[in-house]
């Protein structure tokens, strides 16, 4: 332990025997709340451990001044999109990138940085790495090792030990600054050198968390560990989740400190102030679905739908390559079940009144801005809270105190403990369990409404690429999606659909059309009012066609990843019609799917673009179709790319062409990136490391662009 004299009070919370007033500046840049949540947790721990942390969002530059800051600075930053800074950090990153800044601009600054990312995406933790690198170039110095946390395997694997070591590092840094020394002792403060950096072979990922309670008063109770809780749904279907087995059941546990409550809720039986629209500070448009078409055959593994939105009555100016958000509600059936389970079904029409608790110990507490004042309880769970989110360990810790059955209580303690991290990942995180799953399994758990509002994150809109050009379809916006299915598994016995794709599919089913080659029922007649969706535009900073017509482009989009390239080709066809004398560069499209006859999306349109010369080369592959040729055909898009390595290399390395990728980040984008590195290495006859640098250079030049998702 870094503070061996830390003890536990009667409420089992951490208590410092003496107060140490060490101040540091805590800055965060968050897109969807992860970095902010971690920064607030550090702030809360600082208060309990005798530190003073001034916490601000990076966008609040009027509240802090790094040019004059003498205290240690701690950055918590996430990465979004294709390695881009979150919106809240854009201005800060742009500011420190100014070439006019002197190399000693931040010479006075000593900082620590925790970067959040996802290794399913190629530019892992790119925002954090960019800030880290640039601060070093401007003279700033580390007082503690940089951490790189991976959401692909669980942020807490790096976050917890990083926070554990932070306190000693801040204390030593503060003491040295106060005594007038120029810099802290790196040998003593870099306690977890290269922590969480997958690029470093000696990275320490052992885990740990200072913010724990040693449950010496909660020794294992073998006779209760495997007892069945009461209730018809308990234990029967969530066996692995609810059962406790040795050695974990016989272990003394380290569990997170109970997060301080900070919200007070009143349900008032008055007319709530709301409508059936999502609450958003963005420009959100309510637009009708003018056409819905199924693109795949009935026997396809995935069901792909194409929706056409009528935006003619709104000022939505989009370009091919842009994306837009669909603001969707939670499942009505799940909301009803959750309200019933919480004993609140009879109050669903009541107005929700929120205020901060007068006795809260959470210093940065605030009412969530995404909950409109006076909304109904049903609206709160339908439009405001992400009830499908995977509960974090801090949430599970809070649920422990709301659970009455001893066996269930013990099991929740295990799942949120340091010793139970593997079981938490296996039975909660990996199968994507949500609050409703936990309440189905742990039937004696009855959390108050305030606790759910404190822990459930904001219901986020879902982003989709535009699959059309406004020049080609004036007043229309098209997009394509697969209906996401989560089948039953051993850890989660309840099947479900994606929140947004399931909602969209149900909504458009009465007007869904089948393409000519797919037999099926005609849409129902007599519908006067078409279904409507709430959308807002997300303009892309770079994922657009080059301004120069003559620049060649390569597009790679298997499955629904072909969507933005349909917009590209529609736009390019109109450009060719309007600029008949202009020279246009080659256009290549690599497309792939499982079966040619079941899932070849936009086949007719693509063949049309080839026929009129808009698309120069269409290269397709079908991974599950048997080959009737002697030579094996390419199975995946990266294999097809290798077959045309010389042309690909020539376009990218000699003609300054553009390379676009859209689709799955977890597998396809990684494989494609590796294929491109191999192609560059082969064409230039260089080693892999040099090829990687060249591919990285294409990214820097914005000629290797990705629109990917996990």
Number of C-alpha atoms within 10 A of each C-alpha: 9 11 12 6 11 15 14 15 9 5 7 15 18 20 15 14 12 10 12 12 15 21 19 24 20 25 24 28 29 25 16 16 14 19 23 21 16 20 26 21 18 22 23 21 22 18 17 17 22 18 20 19 24 15 21 20 21 24 17 14 12 8 11 17 9 14 11 10 15 17 20 25 22 25 24 25 33 32 26 21 14 18 21 19 26 19 16 18 25 15 16 17 19 10 11 18 15 10 8 7 13 12 15 14 16 21 16 19 24 25 24 21 25 28 29 27 23 25 17 21 24 17 19 23 27 24 25 28 22 17 21 21 12 17 23 18 18 19 16 20 20 23 28 32 24 24 28 29 29 23 16 14 15 15 17 21 20 27 24 20 22 28 21 21 21 23 23 18 23 25 18 17 27 21 14 15 16 13 9 8 11 11 15 22 15 16 10 13 22 20 18 21 18 20 26 28 21 17 9 11 8 12 15 17 18 12 17 20 22 21 21 20 19 18 17 10 9 12 13 19 13 14 8 16 21 17 16 16 20 12 13 10 14 20 22 14 16 21 17 17 24 27 17 24 13 10 8 17 21 14 15 17 26 22 25 23 18 21 18 15 18 21 21 18 16 13 18 16 13 12 12 17 12 15 10 9 15 21 18 14 8 9 10 18 19 16 18 16 22 18 17 23 19 22 25 24 20 14 9 14 12 18 19 22 24 23 21 19 22 20 20 12 9 11 9 17 11 18 21 27 25 23 22 20 17 21 23 22 23 22 20 13 9 15 21 17 15 20 19 14 16 15 11 17 16 9 17 20 19 21 24 25 16 19 12 15 15 9 9 14 15 19 12 14 17 13 15 14 12 17 20 19 15 19 21 26 22 21 27 21 25 22 24 26 22 21 24 20 18 19 19 16 21 17 20 23 22 23 23 22 15 16 19 14 18 15 24 28 21 23 23 26 26 25 26 24 28 22 19 21 18 13 19 20 15 15 20 23 19 16 17 17 19 18 19 17 19 20 19 20 23 28 20 19 21 17 16 12 17 15 18 18 21 19 20 20 22 19 23 16 19 14 17 21 27 26 27 28 26 19 17 15 15 12 17 18 23 25 22 25 21 19 19 16 15 14 11 12 10 13 18 23 15 14 10 13 15 16 20 20 20 17 17 20 21 11 16 21 15 16 19 22 21 19 13 7 11 15 10 14 9 11 16 11 8 6 10 6 8 14 18 17 17 17 23 19 20 16 16 17 10 14 22 17 20 14 7 10 17 14 18 20 23 19 22 24 25 26 21 26 25 25 27 31 27 23 27 21 24 21 21 23 19 14 16 16 10 10 12 9 8 12 12 17 17 18 21 19 23 21 24 28 23 20 16 16 16 19 24 22 26 16 12 10 13 17 13 13 19 15 11 10 14 23 19 14 15 15 15 19 23 22 16 12 14 10 13 8 7 6 7 9 17 19 18 22 26 23 16 18 20 17 13 12 19 14 13 22 19 14 20 20 17 9 14 15 23 23 22 21 26 24 21 20 21 17 12 20 25 17 16 20 17 15 18 22 21 20 21 25 20 16 16 13 12 13 13 15 10 15 21 19 12 16 21 15 13 19 17 11 12 16 20 21 20 23 23 21 17 12
